[in-house]
Amino acid sequence: MVEDFKGKRVLVLGMARSGLAAVDILLKRGAFVTIADGGSSEQIKETAEKLKDKGLDIFIGGYPEIKKEDFDLLVLSPGIPLDIEPIQAAYRQGVPIIGELELAYLIKSPAVRIYAVTGTNGKTTTTALLQAIFEKNGENSLMGGNIGIPLTKIMDELEEGVIAAEVSSFQLETIKSFRPDICGILNITPDHLDRHKNMQKYIEAKAKIFANQRAEDFAVLNYDDDLVRNLASLSKAKVIFFSISHILNEGLFIKKDRIVVRLNGEENEICRLEDILLKGKHNLENVLCAASIALLAGVKGEVIKETLRTFKGVRHRMEEVGIIDGILYVNDSKATNPESALKALEAYNSPVILIAGGRNKGADFRNFARTAKNKVKYLILLGEAKEEIKQAFIEEDFKFIYEAFNMREAVMIAKKLAEKGDVVLLSPACASWDMFKNYEHRGDCFCALVKDLAD
């Protein structure tokens, strides 16, 4: 049953992509909409100016007073934390609060199936691969969510078919009825602790991906990750594991350099590891998760194999920008936490000049430094967290550290330090918001500077 918003008074918080998509959906369905953003940057002012002709109330630099008699619903953009006063006021007043992910589910056509992926690292690659598999299978498929395309926008466009959805802990915090037909959890490591406050709350947010599933649904879990494996007992859905380290009684695993699936007592080979275009141990987890979901959705193994032979990955995740004077430049701007950056480092056997730093999301960099020091030839730091990362490396007796004022200086320092055969890797281990609009903006900046070097 698709939700009816006609005549409802809805407050949307946030004027970025998710908030604007929510406004369009609600206006289209006859709701009376108010939009508010606590910021007052030039970009927000420009956005507010463009919204003036849409017939809604607009607040910037603050929020309207939240009263139950004024609003029937509050729709929250994922970047807005739940502890700010307008949200707390809505709780006190009894105004229902949902996020853009829940809103998307409420407008979903019954003929649309949702296959959702979450995890600390690898979500975007897995979601994009999953959508590529469905596309290769000839299905009417789209992808959206945390991948950068608001789920409400694509849900509004699709009457029948498949959606591969990347969902974050921020989005899952505010779900009420969101129910994917099949979901996958890749891994859980410390991240966003500045928002969730502690690991337990972060794990609970991730686990909400299967909170509304039923016995006929599937939850695909990483057997090799203890935190993920232990969530199996909480799922009402049928749990299927995948593993790159263990032979499983049921699920997907690696056996003699092949991906093998064992389901319903039958064992079949999907492909050889050499068939997979994506490189890196971490990408094997992504491949197994996507392949598991696709198989459970009815896709044949041959289709998955053909997709894996050609799928190159996504922008800003171990994206090879170019080779200049024998030096490989790699954009891994999407590595916004230490664990993700370590996975990128593990993929290279060549000496690495690492560009890192940005805004810390509550991570402890000591383990990062302890492991990364063995892979890094030189470390170039920028952004708010550069002193914190620097101290972690100094404690590990790593001395080859340089500091940069901005990305241009970081790239120029890397160029001077690098020798033929080296890898210059942007893998920040931090969020981008201190210096850039988002990780895409940071990666685009790096790529443009590298192309300038080539020219």
C-alpha positions as CSV (number, residue, x, y, z in Angstrom):
1,M,0.0,0.0,0.0
2,V,1.6,3.3,-1.1
3,E,1.4,6.0,1.5
4,D,-1.0,9.0,0.9
5,F,0.6,12.4,1.6
6,K,-2.2,14.5,0.2
7,G,-3.0,17.4,2.5
8,K,-0.4,16.4,5.1
9,R,1.8,19.2,6.6
10,V,5.4,18.0,6.3
11,L,8.6,19.6,7.5
12,V,11.7,18.6,5.6
13,L,15.1,19.2,7.3
14,G,18.2,19.7,5.1
15,M,18.6,21.4,1.7
16,A,21.1,19.0,0.1
17,R,20.2,16.2,-2.4
18,S,18.1,14.1,-0.1
19,G,16.1,17.0,1.2
20,L,15.4,18.4,-2.2
21,A,14.3,15.0,-3.6
22,A,11.9,14.6,-0.6
23,V,10.4,18.1,-1.3
24,D,9.7,17.2,-4.9
25,I,8.1,13.8,-4.0
26,L,5.9,15.4,-1.3
27,L,4.8,18.4,-3.4
28,K,3.9,16.0,-6.3
29,R,1.7,14.0,-3.9
30,G,-0.2,17.1,-2.6
31,A,1.5,17.7,0.7
32,F,2.0,21.1,2.3
33,V,5.8,21.3,2.7
34,T,8.1,23.4,4.8
35,I,11.9,23.1,4.3
36,A,14.5,24.2,6.8
37,D,18.3,24.1,7.0
38,G,20.3,25.3,10.0
39,G,23.2,26.4,7.7
40,S,23.3,29.7,5.9
41,S,26.1,29.2,3.3
42,E,26.0,30.8,-0.1
43,Q,25.1,27.5,-1.6
44,I,22.1,27.1,0.8
45,K,21.0,30.7,0.0
46,E,21.1,29.9,-3.7
47,T,19.1,26.7,-3.2
48,A,16.5,28.6,-1.1
49,E,16.2,31.1,-3.9
50,K,15.5,28.4,-6.4
51,L,12.8,26.9,-4.2
52,K,10.8,30.2,-3.9
53,D,8.5,29.5,-6.8
54,K,7.5,26.0,-5.6
55,G,5.0,27.3,-3.0
56,L,6.5,26.1,0.2
57,D,7.7,27.7,3.4
58,I,11.5,28.1,3.6
59,F,13.7,28.6,6.7
60,I,17.5,29.0,6.5
61,G,20.0,29.6,9.3
62,G,17.5,28.1,11.8
63,Y,14.3,26.1,12.2
64,P,10.6,26.8,12.7
65,E,9.1,26.0,16.1
66,I,8.0,22.4,16.1
67,K,4.4,22.0,17.3
68,K,2.1,19.0,16.8
69,E,-0.7,21.2,15.5
70,D,1.6,22.6,12.8
71,F,3.2,19.4,11.4
72,D,2.0,15.9,10.7
73,L,5.4,14.6,9.8
74,L,9.1,15.5,9.9
75,V,11.4,14.1,7.1
76,L,15.1,14.2,8.0
77,S,18.1,14.3,5.7
78,P,20.6,11.6,6.7
79,G,23.4,14.1,7.5
80,I,21.4,15.7,10.3
81,P,22.0,14.1,13.7
82,L,19.1,13.1,15.9
83,D,20.2,15.1,19.0
84,I,19.7,18.6,17.6
85,E,16.8,20.6,19.2
86,P,14.3,20.5,16.3
87,I,14.4,16.7,16.3
88,Q,14.1,16.5,20.1
89,A,11.2,19.0,20.0
90,A,9.5,16.7,17.5
91,Y,9.9,13.8,19.8
92,R,8.5,15.7,22.7
93,Q,5.5,17.0,20.6
94,G,4.8,13.5,19.2
95,V,5.5,14.5,15.6
96,P,6.5,11.4,13.7
97,I,10.1,11.5,12.3
98,I,11.3,9.5,9.3
99,G,14.3,9.8,7.0
100,E,14.5,9.9,3.2
101,L,15.0,6.2,3.1
102,E,11.7,5.5,4.8
103,L,10.0,8.1,2.6
104,A,11.2,6.2,-0.4
105,Y,9.9,3.0,0.9
106,L,6.5,4.5,1.6
107,I,6.1,5.6,-2.1
108,K,7.4,2.3,-3.5
109,S,5.3,0.5,-6.1
110,P,4.4,-3.1,-5.0
111,A,6.0,-4.3,-8.2
112,V,9.4,-3.0,-7.2
113,R,11.9,-5.2,-5.4
114,I,14.6,-3.8,-3.1
115,Y,18.0,-5.3,-2.6
116,A,19.9,-3.3,0.0
117,V,23.5,-3.3,1.0
118,T,25.1,-1.8,4.1
119,G,28.5,-2.1,6.0
120,T,31.3,0.2,7.0
121,N,33.3,-0.3,3.8
122,G,32.6,-1.5,0.3
123,K,28.9,-0.5,0.1
124,T,29.2,1.6,-3.0
125,T,31.2,-0.9,-5.0
126,T,28.9,-3.8,-4.0
127,T,25.7,-1.8,-4.8
128,A,27.1,-0.7,-8.2
129,L,28.2,-4.3,-9.0
130,L,24.8,-5.6,-8.0
131,Q,23.0,-3.2,-10.3
132,A,25.4,-4.1,-13.1
133,I,24.5,-7.8,-12.6
134,F,20.8,-7.1,-12.8
135,E,21.3,-4.9,-15.9
136,K,23.3,-7.7,-17.5
137,N,20.4,-10.0,-16.7
138,G,18.1,-7.8,-18.7
139,E,16.1,-6.5,-15.8
140,N,14.6,-3.0,-15.4
141,S,17.0,-1.9,-12.7
142,L,18.3,1.3,-11.0
143,M,20.6,2.0,-8.0
144,G,20.3,4.7,-5.4
145,G,20.5,5.7,-1.8
146,N,23.7,6.5,-0.1
147,I,25.5,6.0,-3.4
148,G,24.7,9.6,-4.2
149,I,21.3,9.3,-5.9
150,P,18.3,9.9,-3.6
151,L,16.2,6.8,-3.3
152,T,13.0,8.8,-3.4
153,K,13.9,10.1,-6.8
154,I,14.4,6.7,-8.4
155,M,11.5,5.1,-6.5
156,D,9.3,7.8,-8.1
157,E,10.5,6.7,-11.6
158,L,10.2,3.0,-11.3
159,E,6.8,1.2,-11.5
160,E,8.2,-2.3,-11.9
161,G,11.7,-3.7,-11.5
162,V,14.7,-3.9,-9.2
163,I,16.5,-1.3,-7.1
164,A,20.0,-1.9,-5.7
165,A,20.1,0.4,-2.7
166,E,23.2,1.5,-0.7
167,V,22.0,2.3,2.8
168,S,24.0,4.0,5.6
169,S,23.7,3.8,9.3
170,F,22.4,7.4,9.3
171,Q,19.6,6.4,6.9
172,L,18.7,3.3,8.9
173,E,18.4,5.2,12.2
174,T,15.0,6.6,11.2
175,I,13.4,3.7,9.4
176,K,10.0,2.3,10.6
177,S,8.7,0.0,7.8
178,F,11.6,-0.2,5.3
179,R,11.9,-3.8,4.3
180,P,14.3,-5.0,1.6
181,D,13.5,-8.4,-0.1
182,I,17.2,-9.3,0.3
183,C,19.8,-7.3,2.3
184,G,23.5,-7.7,2.7
185,I,25.9,-6.6,5.5
186,L,29.6,-6.5,4.4
187,N,31.5,-5.6,7.6
188,I,31.3,-3.5,10.7
189,T,34.3,-1.5,12.0
190,P,34.5,1.7,14.1
191,D,33.1,4.6,12.1
192,H,30.8,7.6,12.6
193,L,31.3,7.4,16.3
194,D,31.1,11.1,16.5
195,R,27.4,10.6,15.5
196,H,26.5,7.3,17.1
197,K,28.5,7.9,20.3
198,N,29.5,4.3,20.8
199,M,30.1,1.1,18.9
200,Q,27.0,-0.6,20.2
201,K,24.7,2.1,18.8
202,Y,26.5,1.9,15.5
203,I,26.0,-1.8,15.3
204,E,22.3,-1.5,16.2
205,A,21.8,1.1,13.4
206,K,23.4,-1.3,10.9
207,A,21.3,-4.2,12.1
208,K,18.1,-2.3,11.4
209,I,18.5,-3.2,7.7
210,F,16.8,-6.5,8.5
211,A,14.6,-5.4,11.3
212,N,11.4,-5.6,9.3
213,Q,12.3,-8.7,7.2
214,R,10.1,-11.8,7.3
215,A,10.8,-15.5,7.0
216,E,10.5,-15.4,3.2
217,D,13.2,-12.7,2.9
218,F,17.0,-13.2,2.9
219,A,19.8,-11.6,4.9
220,V,23.3,-12.1,3.4
221,L,26.1,-11.8,6.1
222,N,29.9,-11.8,6.1
223,Y,30.9,-14.9,8.0
224,D,34.5,-13.6,8.4
225,D,33.4,-10.5,10.3
226,D,32.6,-11.5,13.9
227,L,30.3,-8.6,14.5
228,V,28.3,-9.3,11.4
229,R,28.2,-13.1,11.9
230,N,26.8,-12.6,15.4
231,L,23.9,-10.6,14.0
232,A,22.5,-13.7,12.4
233,S,20.6,-14.7,15.5
234,L,18.6,-11.4,15.4
235,S,17.4,-11.9,11.8
236,K,13.9,-13.2,11.2
237,A,14.9,-13.8,7.5
238,K,16.8,-16.8,6.1
239,V,20.5,-16.0,6.7
240,I,23.0,-16.9,4.0
241,F,26.7,-16.4,4.7
242,F,29.6,-15.6,2.4
243,S,33.3,-16.1,3.2
244,I,36.7,-15.6,1.6
245,S,38.4,-17.6,4.4
246,H,36.1,-20.5,5.2
247,I,34.5,-23.4,3.4
248,L,30.8,-23.1,4.3
249,N,28.1,-25.7,4.6
250,E,25.8,-23.3,2.8
251,G,26.6,-20.0,1.1
252,L,29.3,-18.5,-1.1
253,F,33.0,-19.1,-0.5
254,I,36.4,-19.5,-2.2
255,K,37.6,-23.0,-3.0
256,K,40.7,-23.7,-5.0
257,D,40.9,-20.2,-6.5
258,R,37.2,-20.3,-7.5
259,I,34.0,-18.8,-6.2
260,V,31.7,-21.6,-5.2
261,V,28.1,-21.5,-4.2
262,R,26.5,-24.2,-2.0
263,L,22.7,-23.9,-1.7
264,N,20.0,-26.5,-1.1
265,G,22.6,-29.3,-1.0
266,E,24.0,-28.4,-4.4
267,E,27.5,-27.0,-5.1
268,N,28.3,-25.0,-8.2
269,E,31.2,-23.0,-9.5
270,I,30.5,-19.3,-10.3
271,C,33.9,-18.3,-11.7
272,R,37.6,-18.4,-11.3
273,L,39.2,-15.6,-9.3
274,E,41.2,-14.7,-12.3
275,D,37.9,-13.9,-14.1
276,I,37.3,-11.0,-11.8
277,L,38.4,-7.6,-13.1
278,L,38.2,-5.9,-9.6
279,K,41.4,-6.3,-7.7
280,G,42.2,-6.5,-4.0
281,K,41.2,-8.9,-1.2
282,H,38.5,-6.4,0.1
283,N,36.8,-6.5,-3.3
284,L,36.4,-10.3,-3.0
285,E,34.1,-9.6,-0.1
286,N,32.2,-7.1,-2.2
287,V,31.9,-9.6,-5.1
288,L,30.7,-12.4,-2.8
289,C,28.1,-10.3,-1.2
290,A,26.7,-9.0,-4.5
291,A,26.8,-12.4,-6.1
292,S,25.0,-13.9,-3.1
293,I,22.2,-11.4,-3.4
294,A,21.9,-11.8,-7.1
295,L,21.8,-15.6,-6.9
296,L,19.1,-15.5,-4.2
297,A,17.2,-13.1,-6.5
298,G,17.2,-15.7,-9.2
299,V,20.1,-14.6,-11.4
300,K,22.1,-17.4,-13.1
301,G,25.7,-17.9,-12.3
302,E,26.8,-17.3,-15.9
303,V,25.3,-13.8,-15.9
304,I,27.3,-13.0,-12.7
305,K,30.5,-14.4,-14.2
306,E,30.1,-12.3,-17.3
307,T,29.5,-9.2,-15.2
308,L,32.6,-9.8,-13.1
309,R,34.7,-10.0,-16.2
310,T,33.9,-6.5,-17.2
311,F,33.0,-4.5,-14.0
312,K,35.7,-1.9,-13.3
313,G,34.5,-0.5,-10.0
314,V,33.2,2.9,-9.1
315,R,34.7,6.4,-9.2
316,H,36.7,7.5,-6.1
317,R,37.4,4.0,-5.0
318,M,40.9,2.8,-6.0
319,E,40.3,4.7,-9.2
320,E,43.5,4.7,-11.3
321,V,43.8,8.2,-12.6
322,G,46.9,7.7,-14.6
323,I,50.6,6.8,-14.9
324,I,53.0,9.7,-15.1
325,D,56.8,9.1,-15.4
326,G,56.3,5.6,-14.3
327,I,54.3,6.6,-11.2
328,L,50.7,5.4,-10.7
329,Y,48.3,7.9,-9.2
330,V,45.2,6.5,-7.5
331,N,42.1,8.3,-6.3
332,D,40.6,6.5,-3.2
333,S,38.8,9.6,-1.8
334,K,35.9,7.4,-0.7
335,A,38.1,5.9,2.0
336,T,36.7,8.0,4.7
337,N,37.8,5.9,7.7
338,P,41.1,4.1,8.6
339,E,39.9,0.6,7.9
340,S,38.9,1.5,4.3
341,A,42.3,3.2,3.7
342,L,44.1,0.1,5.1
343,K,42.3,-2.0,2.6
344,A,43.5,0.2,-0.2
345,L,47.1,0.0,1.0
346,E,46.9,-3.8,1.2
347,A,46.1,-3.9,-2.6
348,Y,49.5,-2.6,-3.6
349,N,52.9,-4.3,-3.4
350,S,54.8,-1.2,-4.7
351,P,56.0,1.5,-2.4
352,V,53.1,3.9,-1.6
353,I,53.2,7.6,-1.0
354,L,50.0,8.2,1.0
355,I,48.0,11.4,1.0
356,A,45.7,11.3,4.0
357,G,43.8,13.5,6.4
358,G,40.6,15.5,6.7
359,R,37.9,15.5,9.4
360,N,38.0,12.7,12.0
361,K,34.7,10.9,12.5
362,G,35.7,9.6,15.9
363,A,38.3,7.1,14.7
364,D,41.5,6.1,16.6
365,F,44.4,6.3,14.3
366,R,46.9,4.3,16.3
367,N,46.0,0.9,14.8
368,F,46.0,2.6,11.3
369,A,49.5,3.9,11.9
370,R,50.7,0.6,13.3
371,T,49.6,-1.3,10.2
372,A,50.1,1.4,7.5
373,K,53.8,2.2,8.5
374,N,54.8,-1.1,6.8
375,K,53.2,-0.1,3.5
376,V,53.9,3.6,3.3
377,K,57.1,5.1,1.9
378,Y,56.1,8.7,2.6
379,L,53.1,10.2,4.4
380,I,51.6,13.5,3.3
381,L,49.0,15.0,5.6
382,L,46.4,17.7,5.2
383,G,43.1,18.8,6.9
384,E,41.8,19.0,10.4
385,A,43.1,15.6,11.6
386,K,46.6,15.9,10.3
387,E,48.2,16.5,13.7
388,E,46.3,13.6,15.2
389,I,47.4,11.2,12.4
390,K,51.0,12.6,12.6
391,Q,51.2,11.8,16.3
392,A,50.0,8.3,15.8
393,F,52.7,7.6,13.2
394,I,55.4,9.3,15.3
395,E,54.5,6.9,18.1
396,E,55.2,4.1,15.7
397,D,58.7,5.6,14.9
398,F,57.6,6.6,11.4
399,K,59.5,9.7,10.4
400,F,58.8,10.3,6.7
401,I,55.9,12.7,7.2
402,Y,55.1,15.9,5.2
403,E,52.3,18.4,5.8
404,A,50.4,20.2,3.1
405,F,48.2,23.3,3.2
406,N,45.9,22.0,0.5
407,M,45.4,19.3,-2.1
408,R,47.5,21.1,-4.7
409,E,50.5,21.2,-2.4
410,A,50.0,17.6,-1.4
411,V,50.1,16.4,-5.0
412,M,53.2,18.6,-5.7
413,I,55.0,17.1,-2.7
414,A,54.1,13.6,-3.8
415,K,55.4,14.3,-7.3
416,K,58.7,15.4,-5.9
417,L,59.1,12.4,-3.6
418,A,57.9,9.7,-6.0
419,E,60.1,7.5,-8.1
420,K,59.4,5.2,-11.0
421,G,57.4,2.2,-9.8
422,D,55.8,4.1,-6.8
423,V,52.1,4.5,-6.2
424,V,50.7,7.9,-5.1
425,L,47.6,7.1,-3.3
426,L,44.9,9.5,-2.0
427,S,43.2,7.4,0.7
428,P,42.4,10.0,3.3
429,A,41.0,7.8,6.2
430,C,38.9,10.8,7.1
431,A,35.8,12.6,6.0
432,S,36.1,15.5,3.5
433,W,33.9,18.1,5.1
434,D,36.7,20.3,6.5
435,M,38.0,21.3,3.1
436,F,35.6,19.9,0.5
437,K,31.8,19.6,-0.2
438,N,32.0,15.8,-0.1
439,Y,34.4,13.0,-0.9
440,E,33.5,13.3,-4.7
441,H,34.6,16.9,-4.7
442,R,37.9,15.9,-3.0
443,G,38.5,13.1,-5.4
444,D,37.7,15.3,-8.4
445,C,40.2,17.9,-7.1
446,F,42.9,15.2,-6.9
447,C,42.1,13.9,-10.3
448,A,42.2,17.4,-11.9
449,L,45.6,18.1,-10.3
450,V,47.0,14.8,-11.5
451,K,45.8,15.5,-15.0
452,D,47.5,18.9,-14.8
453,L,50.8,17.1,-14.0
454,A,50.3,14.9,-17.1
455,D,49.7,18.0,-19.3
